[in-house]
Amino acid sequence: PSYRGDVSTDSLQVTAEGYGPIPTSMNATFALEKSRIVVPQLHVATKESSADLSGTLDDPRSPHGTFSMKGNISVREAVNIFNLPIEPAGSATFDGRVNVAFDQPLTSILQGKVVARGLGYTQDRLKIRDADVRGELQLTRERLTLRQMTATALGANVTGQANLEH
């Protein structure tokens, strides 16, 4: 037997360690089965960003699993929420997957293709505007890695890998 359902809310508050609460809306369809939770559709949105996910969580007593994910991110909103050291301009898309385990503490790994356009960065006399970056993103609690990165800024093309700790 399984139980199928839909859930939606426009007043979800998401809090991540050190961040939030982030006002969010969520719509999902799901099926509760004996040994797993199937989520064929999950839409999460903030005021300026959104993500669509689908996947399965195994072991409902200690849920863990993988979701495919496509997202559209407002860089301005991300800078404000996560206090990022870049200009609040531009947008980004993500197409990949997120592995999640609802242990103590919650663990997740986000992996996939990211494309960001219209980025900016200012420090002292260095001013970068309208930069574009793309690559293979891996994001964990401890590190952000951008492999096979290509960036265009100030008339130059840059390729390589970028890492950001903590």
Secondary structure, DSSP 8 states (H G I E B T S, - for coil): --EEEEEEEEEEEEEETTEEEEEEEEEEEEEE-SSEEEEEEEEEE-SS-EEEEEEEEE-TTS-EEEEEEEEEEEHHHHHHHHT-SS-S--EEEEEEEEEEE-SSS-EEEEEEEEEEEEEEEEETTEEEEEEEEEEEEEE-SSEEEEEEEEEEETTEEEEEEEEEE-
